[in-house]
Amino acid sequence: MNLDRLTDVVFVPGMTGREEMIRAKIIEMIPEGVEASIDDLGNVIVEVGSGDTIIAFAAHMDEIGLLVTGVNEDGTLNFKKIGGIADELLVGRHLDVITSSGESIDGVIGMTPPHLREKPDLSWQSLVIDVGTSSKEETESLGIEVLDYAVFRKQISILNDKYVSVRSLDDRSGCLALLDLLDMLSEVNLNRRIVLAWTVQEEIGLIGSRALSERLRPNLFFPVDSFACCSRLTGNVRPGNGAVLRMSDTSSLGDYGLGKRLMEFAKEREIPLQVGVTGGGTDGIPFQQKGIKMVPLALAVRYLHSETEYISIEDYDNLLRLMFLLSTELTV
């Protein structure tokens, strides 16, 4: 894993439905000479190779965030959560408020000190974003308006030289894996077509993938996403034990036969691979509903949807190797 490249994709804001800045960054990172297309919804699609067989990989660009729903008379901002954000993660947070022009404004979500509270209420509906203004007019003079959005301020940490921790590894780590895979595929001759898609609006219902599934008919589809660990539900799946076949989640079951093939494929090539059950859903669901075999490929992510999401650097490298060999060697 190239940590500088990871930082490049992680630190660009791009809440669900507002992926324009991260989309521009991904297009910038696509190798020169490789043509990328953008569909009407904003998905980015690249195709390399030639032949009748099509293998597709997808990762979603969007991240969870807060949508500005109103500017109050005292200058604070009301908001609603976009994506699965636990209320307890909101209090006392630093934010980047992103305006319609792309400017980033510092903001915070404060809290009433415990010894001044009349009654405890830390639900998101009771909270506001403070940008240091004292009136609605002053806030609006900063360029902030309804339908702007905010994301959590990000900090990256390297833990024990083994793990990287930062907000939005879900799914910017998958976005980077597709970019790195594209670099690798650009160096080989392919007798098949490999489609790479960076999708929009996954966090609110797989919107980008649903649109993509209307035009793309691959033989096999591999969403590249996160695997929420580590709990009783997810068993022994842990960062550091290999990439993960996400064979079951809240909304789908990966194709059993394909999953067994992938397990044997990885074993023969000495690629560590975990198999697990988790919650949520992936961009593979719309394709599966159209009769296309799919298995989600994932990285085990501890503390998913928090500011301290973390993954194993070694797992990332093994996932990338698996994706490359699937692209070049898997019999379809």
C-alpha positions as CSV (number, residue, x, y, z in Angstrom):
1,M,0.0,0.0,0.0
2,N,1.2,3.4,-0.9
3,L,0.1,5.6,2.1
4,D,0.5,8.8,0.1
5,R,-1.9,7.6,-2.5
6,L,-4.3,6.4,0.3
7,T,-4.2,9.9,1.8
8,D,-4.9,11.4,-1.6
9,V,-8.2,9.6,-1.9
10,V,-9.2,9.6,1.8
11,F,-8.9,13.3,2.5
12,V,-11.0,14.5,-0.4
13,P,-14.6,15.1,0.9
14,G,-17.4,13.4,-0.9
15,M,-20.6,12.7,1.0
16,T,-23.2,10.6,-0.6
17,G,-24.8,12.5,-3.5
18,R,-22.0,15.0,-3.5
19,E,-19.2,13.0,-5.0
20,E,-17.9,15.6,-7.4
21,M,-14.6,16.4,-5.6
22,I,-13.6,12.7,-5.1
23,R,-14.7,11.9,-8.6
24,A,-12.3,14.5,-10.0
25,K,-9.5,13.2,-7.8
26,I,-10.0,9.6,-9.0
27,I,-10.1,10.7,-12.7
28,E,-6.9,12.6,-12.0
29,M,-5.2,9.5,-10.7
30,I,-6.3,7.3,-13.6
31,P,-3.2,6.5,-15.8
32,E,-2.6,8.8,-18.8
33,G,-3.9,7.3,-21.9
34,V,-6.7,5.3,-20.2
35,E,-10.1,6.6,-21.1
36,A,-12.7,7.0,-18.3
37,S,-16.4,7.6,-18.8
38,I,-18.9,9.2,-16.5
39,D,-22.5,8.2,-16.6
40,D,-25.5,10.4,-16.0
41,L,-25.6,9.6,-12.2
42,G,-21.8,10.2,-11.8
43,N,-20.3,6.7,-11.7
44,V,-16.8,6.6,-13.2
45,I,-16.2,3.6,-15.5
46,V,-13.0,2.3,-17.1
47,E,-12.6,-0.7,-19.4
48,V,-9.3,-2.3,-20.3
49,G,-8.5,-5.4,-22.4
50,S,-10.5,-7.1,-25.1
51,G,-12.4,-10.3,-25.6
52,D,-15.8,-11.8,-24.9
53,T,-15.3,-12.4,-21.2
54,I,-16.1,-9.5,-18.8
55,I,-15.0,-9.3,-15.2
56,A,-16.1,-6.2,-13.3
57,F,-15.0,-4.7,-10.0
58,A,-16.6,-1.8,-8.2
59,A,-15.9,0.4,-5.2
60,H,-18.0,3.3,-4.0
61,M,-16.7,6.8,-3.8
62,D,-19.2,8.3,-1.3
63,E,-18.7,8.6,2.4
64,I,-21.2,9.2,5.2
65,G,-21.7,12.8,6.3
66,L,-24.1,15.5,7.5
67,L,-26.5,17.4,5.2
68,V,-27.2,21.0,6.1
69,T,-30.9,21.4,6.4
70,G,-31.2,24.9,7.8
71,V,-29.4,28.0,9.0
72,N,-30.7,29.2,12.4
73,E,-31.0,32.8,13.5
74,D,-28.0,32.4,15.9
75,G,-25.9,31.2,12.9
76,T,-25.8,27.5,13.8
77,L,-26.7,24.9,11.3
78,N,-29.3,22.2,11.5
79,F,-28.4,18.9,9.8
80,K,-29.5,15.4,9.1
81,K,-27.4,12.3,9.0
82,I,-26.6,10.7,5.6
83,G,-25.6,7.1,6.0
84,G,-25.2,5.0,9.1
85,I,-23.7,7.4,11.8
86,A,-24.1,6.5,15.5
87,D,-25.4,9.6,17.5
88,E,-22.7,9.1,20.1
89,L,-20.0,9.8,17.5
90,L,-21.3,13.3,16.7
91,V,-20.8,15.1,20.0
92,G,-17.6,17.1,20.3
93,R,-16.4,16.6,16.7
94,H,-14.5,18.8,14.4
95,L,-16.0,19.1,10.9
96,D,-15.3,20.4,7.5
97,V,-18.4,22.1,6.1
98,I,-18.2,22.0,2.3
99,T,-20.0,24.8,0.4
100,S,-21.5,24.6,-3.0
101,S,-18.3,26.2,-4.4
102,G,-16.1,23.5,-2.9
103,E,-14.7,25.7,-0.1
104,S,-14.1,24.1,3.3
105,I,-15.3,26.0,6.4
106,D,-14.2,24.9,9.8
107,G,-17.1,23.7,12.1
108,V,-17.7,21.9,15.3
109,I,-20.5,20.0,17.0
110,G,-20.3,21.1,20.7
111,M,-22.2,19.9,23.7
112,T,-23.5,21.4,27.0
113,P,-21.1,20.4,29.8
114,P,-22.5,17.7,32.0
115,H,-22.7,19.9,35.1
116,L,-24.9,22.5,33.1
117,R,-27.4,20.1,31.6
118,E,-31.0,20.2,32.7
119,K,-31.7,16.9,31.0
120,P,-29.4,14.7,28.9
121,D,-30.2,14.6,25.2
122,L,-27.4,13.7,22.8
123,S,-29.6,12.6,19.9
124,W,-28.6,14.0,16.5
125,Q,-31.9,16.0,16.4
126,S,-30.8,18.0,19.4
127,L,-27.4,19.0,18.0
128,V,-26.2,21.8,15.7
129,I,-23.1,22.6,13.8
130,D,-21.3,25.8,15.1
131,V,-19.1,27.7,12.5
132,G,-18.3,30.5,14.9
133,T,-20.9,33.0,13.7
134,S,-23.6,34.7,15.7
135,S,-26.3,35.3,13.1
136,K,-27.9,33.8,10.1
137,E,-26.6,36.6,7.9
138,E,-23.0,36.1,9.1
139,T,-23.2,32.3,8.4
140,E,-24.6,33.0,4.9
141,S,-21.8,35.5,4.3
142,L,-19.4,32.6,4.6
143,G,-21.1,31.0,1.6
144,I,-22.9,28.3,3.6
145,E,-26.4,27.4,2.6
146,V,-29.0,24.7,2.8
147,L,-27.9,21.5,1.0
148,D,-24.2,22.1,1.7
149,Y,-22.7,19.2,3.7
150,A,-20.2,18.4,6.4
151,V,-17.7,15.6,6.9
152,F,-15.7,14.6,10.0
153,R,-12.2,16.2,10.1
154,K,-9.8,13.4,9.3
155,Q,-6.5,12.3,10.9
156,I,-4.4,9.4,9.8
157,S,-2.6,7.1,12.2
158,I,-0.2,4.2,11.6
159,L,-0.7,1.7,14.4
160,N,2.2,-0.6,15.3
161,D,3.5,-0.3,11.7
162,K,0.8,-2.8,10.7
163,Y,-2.5,-0.9,10.5
164,V,-3.7,2.3,9.1
165,S,-6.5,4.2,10.8
166,V,-8.5,7.0,9.3
167,R,-12.1,8.0,8.6
168,S,-13.6,6.9,5.2
169,L,-11.5,3.7,4.6
170,D,-15.1,2.6,3.8
171,D,-14.7,2.7,0.9
172,R,-11.8,4.9,-0.2
173,S,-9.5,1.9,0.4
174,G,-11.6,0.0,-2.2
175,C,-11.3,3.0,-4.5
176,L,-7.5,3.0,-4.2
177,A,-7.5,-0.8,-4.8
178,L,-9.2,-0.3,-8.1
179,L,-6.7,2.5,-9.1
180,D,-3.8,0.3,-8.1
181,L,-5.3,-2.6,-10.0
182,L,-5.7,-0.4,-13.1
183,D,-2.0,0.5,-12.9
184,M,-1.0,-3.2,-12.8
185,L,-3.3,-4.2,-15.6
186,S,-1.9,-1.4,-17.8
187,E,1.3,-3.4,-17.9
188,V,-0.1,-6.7,-19.2
189,N,-1.9,-8.0,-22.3
190,L,-5.4,-9.1,-21.4
191,N,-7.5,-11.6,-23.4
192,R,-10.6,-10.5,-21.5
193,R,-12.3,-7.2,-20.7
194,I,-11.9,-5.8,-17.2
195,V,-14.3,-3.2,-16.1
196,L,-13.6,-1.0,-13.1
197,A,-16.3,1.2,-11.7
198,W,-16.2,3.9,-9.0
199,T,-19.8,4.3,-7.9
200,V,-21.9,6.9,-6.2
201,Q,-24.6,6.9,-3.5
202,E,-23.8,3.4,-2.1
203,E,-24.4,4.5,1.5
204,I,-28.1,5.3,1.0
205,G,-29.2,2.3,-1.1
206,L,-26.7,1.3,-3.8
207,I,-28.1,4.0,-6.1
208,G,-25.1,4.2,-8.4
209,S,-24.7,0.5,-8.7
210,R,-28.4,0.1,-9.6
211,A,-28.0,2.5,-12.5
212,L,-24.8,0.7,-13.5
213,S,-26.4,-2.7,-13.6
214,E,-28.9,-1.5,-16.2
215,R,-26.0,-1.1,-18.8
216,L,-23.3,-3.5,-17.7
217,R,-23.6,-7.2,-18.0
218,P,-20.3,-8.8,-16.8
219,N,-19.8,-12.6,-16.5
220,L,-18.7,-12.0,-12.9
221,F,-19.0,-9.0,-10.6
222,F,-16.8,-8.3,-7.6
223,P,-17.8,-5.3,-5.3
224,V,-14.7,-4.2,-3.4
225,D,-15.8,-2.9,-0.1
226,S,-15.4,-3.1,3.7
227,F,-16.2,-5.9,6.1
228,A,-17.4,-4.7,9.4
229,C,-15.7,-6.6,12.1
230,C,-15.1,-7.5,15.0
231,S,-18.1,-8.8,16.9
232,R,-19.9,-12.0,17.8
233,L,-21.7,-11.9,14.4
234,T,-18.4,-11.7,12.4
235,G,-16.6,-14.5,14.3
236,N,-12.9,-14.7,13.9
237,V,-12.5,-12.3,11.0
238,R,-9.9,-9.8,11.9
239,P,-7.6,-7.2,10.3
240,G,-4.3,-8.9,9.6
241,N,-5.6,-12.3,8.8
242,G,-6.1,-11.7,5.0
243,A,-8.6,-10.2,2.7
244,V,-12.2,-11.3,3.2
245,L,-14.9,-13.0,1.1
246,R,-18.0,-11.3,2.3
247,M,-20.3,-14.3,1.7
248,S,-23.3,-13.1,3.7
249,D,-24.6,-9.8,4.9
250,T,-27.9,-8.2,5.8
251,S,-29.0,-8.0,2.2
252,S,-27.4,-10.7,0.1
253,L,-25.6,-14.0,-0.1
254,G,-22.5,-14.2,-2.3
255,D,-22.6,-16.9,-4.9
256,Y,-21.7,-20.1,-3.1
257,G,-20.1,-21.9,-6.0
258,L,-18.0,-18.9,-7.0
259,G,-17.0,-18.3,-3.4
260,K,-15.7,-21.9,-3.1
261,R,-13.7,-21.4,-6.3
262,L,-12.2,-18.2,-5.0
263,M,-11.2,-19.9,-1.8
264,E,-9.4,-22.7,-3.7
265,F,-7.9,-20.1,-6.1
266,A,-6.4,-18.1,-3.3
267,K,-5.1,-21.2,-1.5
268,E,-3.3,-22.5,-4.6
269,R,-1.5,-19.1,-4.8
270,E,-0.8,-18.8,-1.1
271,I,-2.9,-15.7,-0.7
272,P,-4.4,-15.5,2.9
273,L,-8.2,-15.2,2.7
274,Q,-10.9,-15.1,5.3
275,V,-14.5,-15.9,4.8
276,G,-17.2,-14.2,6.9
277,V,-20.7,-13.0,7.7
278,T,-21.4,-9.3,8.5
279,G,-24.1,-6.7,8.2
280,G,-25.0,-4.1,5.6
281,G,-25.0,-4.6,1.8
282,T,-22.8,-4.0,-1.2
283,D,-22.9,-2.8,-4.8
284,G,-23.1,-6.4,-5.9
285,I,-26.8,-6.7,-5.0
286,P,-28.3,-5.1,-8.1
287,F,-26.1,-7.2,-10.3
288,Q,-27.0,-10.4,-8.5
289,Q,-30.7,-9.5,-8.8
290,K,-30.1,-9.5,-12.6
291,G,-28.7,-13.1,-12.5
292,I,-25.0,-12.2,-12.5
293,K,-22.7,-14.2,-10.2
294,M,-21.1,-12.0,-7.6
295,V,-19.0,-12.3,-4.4
296,P,-17.9,-9.2,-2.5
297,L,-14.2,-8.9,-1.9
298,A,-13.4,-6.9,1.3
299,L,-11.0,-5.7,3.9
300,A,-11.8,-6.4,7.5
301,V,-12.4,-2.9,9.0
302,R,-12.4,-2.4,12.8
303,Y,-14.6,0.4,14.1
304,L,-16.5,0.8,10.8
305,H,-18.3,4.2,10.3
306,S,-16.3,5.9,12.9
307,E,-13.3,8.3,12.8
308,T,-11.0,5.5,13.7
309,E,-11.7,2.9,11.1
310,Y,-8.7,0.8,10.6
311,I,-7.4,-1.9,8.2
312,S,-4.3,-4.0,7.9
313,I,-1.7,-2.8,5.4
314,E,-0.7,-6.4,4.6
315,D,-4.4,-7.3,4.0
316,Y,-4.6,-4.5,1.4
317,D,-1.6,-5.8,-0.4
318,N,-3.0,-9.3,-0.4
319,L,-6.4,-8.1,-1.6
320,L,-4.7,-6.2,-4.5
321,R,-2.7,-9.3,-5.5
322,L,-5.9,-11.4,-5.4
323,M,-7.7,-8.9,-7.6
324,F,-4.9,-8.9,-10.2
325,L,-4.7,-12.7,-10.4
326,L,-8.5,-12.9,-10.7
327,S,-8.3,-10.4,-13.6
328,T,-5.6,-12.3,-15.4
329,E,-5.9,-16.0,-14.5
330,L,-9.4,-16.9,-13.3
331,T,-11.2,-19.2,-15.7
332,V,-14.7,-17.9,-16.3
